């Protein structure tokens, strides 16, 4: 995780401290991050929740860091495309299923 100052000049938050943006970046475990984090790419799908906790899919926290350092290892299903839930029989049958349901409700309401 890296804290990068906001690009606008003279942006000051509460208490006179300059405002920063927290980003999750990919850095080897042995290397540290220089102040500013220039030239580092942001990891897609990962974000910082709260003050320092990294959250996202397939995150494994490093012990003793309080969630501010995490490891992401390649796993089964990591690159699979997530698909939506099939509603009312899918796209092709949706109108027919909804029409039949409406007719059944009307028929039940008449009785």
C-alpha positions as CSV (number, residue, x, y, z in Angstrom):
1,X,0.0,0.0,0.0
2,X,1.3,3.4,-0.9
3,X,0.2,6.9,0.1
4,X,0.4,9.4,-2.8
5,X,-0.3,13.1,-2.3
6,X,-3.2,14.5,-4.3
7,X,-2.2,16.3,-7.4
8,X,-3.8,19.6,-6.5
9,X,-1.5,22.0,-4.7
10,X,-2.4,23.3,-1.3
11,X,-5.0,20.6,-0.6
12,X,-5.0,20.3,3.2
13,X,-7.2,18.0,5.2
14,X,-8.2,18.1,8.8
15,X,-5.5,19.1,11.2
16,X,-3.4,20.8,8.6
17,X,-2.1,17.5,7.2
18,X,-1.8,17.2,3.4
19,X,-4.4,14.9,1.9
20,X,-3.2,11.6,0.3
21,X,-4.6,8.8,-1.8
22,X,-4.0,5.3,-0.6
23,X,-3.4,2.7,-3.4
24,X,-2.5,-1.0,-3.5
25,X,0.6,-1.6,-5.5
26,X,2.6,-4.7,-6.5
27,X,6.0,-4.7,-4.9
28,X,8.4,-7.7,-4.2
29,X,8.5,-8.6,-0.6
30,X,12.1,-7.7,-0.1
31,X,11.9,-4.2,-1.5
32,X,10.4,-1.2,0.2
33,X,8.4,1.5,-1.4
34,X,10.0,4.9,-1.8
35,X,8.0,7.9,-0.7
36,X,5.5,8.9,-3.4
37,X,5.4,5.5,-5.2
38,X,6.2,6.9,-8.6
39,X,6.3,4.4,-11.4
40,X,4.2,1.8,-9.6
41,X,1.1,0.3,-11.1
42,X,-2.1,0.0,-9.1
43,X,-3.4,-3.6,-8.6
44,X,-6.8,-4.0,-10.2
45,X,-9.7,-5.2,-8.0
46,X,-7.8,-4.3,-4.8
47,X,-8.6,-1.4,-2.6
48,X,-7.9,0.1,0.8
49,X,-10.7,-0.1,3.4
50,X,-10.4,2.0,6.5
51,X,-6.9,3.4,7.3
52,X,-4.7,0.6,6.1
53,X,-6.5,-2.7,5.4
54,X,-6.2,-4.2,1.9
55,X,-9.3,-5.9,0.6
56,X,-10.1,-7.8,-2.6
57,X,-10.6,-11.3,-4.0
58,X,-7.9,-14.0,-3.3
59,X,-6.1,-11.8,-0.7
60,X,-4.0,-13.5,2.0
61,X,-2.7,-11.2,4.7
62,X,0.8,-11.4,6.0
63,X,0.9,-12.3,9.7
64,X,1.6,-9.4,12.1
65,X,0.9,-6.5,9.6
66,X,-2.7,-5.8,10.6
67,X,-3.9,-6.3,7.0
68,X,-1.7,-3.6,5.5
69,X,0.5,-6.1,3.7
70,X,-1.0,-9.0,1.6
71,X,0.0,-11.7,-0.8
72,X,-2.0,-12.8,-3.8
73,X,-1.0,-16.2,-5.1
74,X,-2.2,-17.8,-8.3
75,X,-5.2,-20.1,-7.5
76,X,-7.8,-22.2,-9.3
77,X,-10.6,-20.0,-10.6
78,X,-8.7,-16.8,-10.3
79,X,-9.0,-15.8,-14.0
80,X,-12.5,-17.2,-14.6
81,X,-15.1,-14.7,-15.9
82,X,-17.8,-14.2,-13.3
83,X,-21.2,-14.4,-14.8
84,X,-24.5,-13.1,-13.6
85,X,-27.5,-15.0,-12.2
86,X,-29.9,-16.5,-14.7
87,X,-33.3,-14.7,-14.0
88,X,-36.6,-16.0,-15.4
89,X,-35.1,-18.7,-17.6
90,X,-32.5,-16.5,-19.3
91,X,-32.5,-13.9,-21.9
92,X,-34.4,-15.9,-24.6
93,X,-37.2,-17.1,-22.4
94,X,-37.6,-14.1,-20.1
95,X,-40.7,-12.6,-21.8
96,X,-42.5,-15.9,-22.0
97,X,-41.8,-16.8,-18.4
98,X,-42.9,-13.4,-17.1
99,X,-46.1,-13.5,-19.2
100,X,-47.0,-16.9,-18.0
101,X,-46.4,-15.8,-14.4
102,X,-48.6,-12.8,-14.9
103,X,-51.4,-14.9,-16.4
104,X,-51.2,-17.3,-13.5
105,X,-51.5,-14.5,-11.0
106,X,-54.5,-13.0,-12.8
107,X,-56.2,-16.5,-12.9
108,X,-55.5,-16.9,-9.2
109,X,-56.9,-13.5,-8.4
110,X,-60.2,-14.3,-10.3
111,X,-60.8,-17.3,-8.1
